[in-house]
Amino acid sequence: MKYFIHKHRLATKIRISKLAIFSIVFGCFFFTLLFFFTESFGIFRLIKKCLLVITSILTILFASFSFLKIRYSNGLLKGKILISVSMFLFLSQIFVFFAIEPYRNVAYEGICATKMKLLGQAILDYSNDNNGDFPLKSKWYDLLIKHTDLIDEDFMCNSSFWPFISYGFNKNLDGLNLYDVPSDTVLLFEIKEGQGITGGPESVDGKKHYGSFSNVLLVDMTVLSIDEKKIGELTWQVTTQKHPNEPNSPGNQ
């Protein structure tokens, strides 16, 4: 019997397991997804995470089945090195992913805060050019796009899954004058996705960042990273008389 098996091996060409090849292919694809598409925006990030899950499952399945097939092939199949490499790639990248994810979230929080400050400065510049009047709450996005070099991506936080505007204008500042508003009043905040472009404390996305924190920008350009439970403690209302916009002001155009 042993002689027959040995003779059969000599007569049959030893092949590399196709499943082992598939496992290394998906292992490399997983690596590519994880490290070369880290700055994806909106729905593409959701697609990326779905692909990561699917790719990881396929890598494990192909590696497991190819190992069993090679083991019981009586030496007619090879590819254990490919399986080892694919599993090494998969496991090492999983480890790296969970190790750097908290730092990536912190980085996203900082980037979103920088974008918020950029928008806030644009609003203040607009107000200074229009006798101190804030833009109307329903038009602040359109006015900044029209009168500045800002683009749509500047209004989207990197932590967002969907391509909606990530920042909301404090609705209580509508029609007010910059010089009548206390410096600790909320100017911009990270708004719940799909909630529009203006609102109040009820519209804040309190779980925008890791640990249930959200960025808020005050009129004095201070960015606060605040816990969702303390959002209501900030100054949102302004007890002052509204200054009507001038008839020819861009805020009414």
Protein Blocks (a to p, Z undefined) as FASTA:
>chain_A
ZZmmmmmmmmpccdddfklmmmmmmmmmmmmmmmmmmmbghjllmmmmmmmmmmmmmmmm
mmmmmmmmmmmnnopaghklmmmmmmmmmmmmmmmmmmmmmmmmmmmmmmmmmmmmmmmm
mmmmmmmmngopacdfklmmmmmmmmmcbdfklmpcfkbmbfcdfbdcdfklgoiafklp
cfkbcfbdcddehiajbdcfklpcfklpghiiacdddfkopacdddfklmmmpcfbdcdd
dddddfklmklZZ
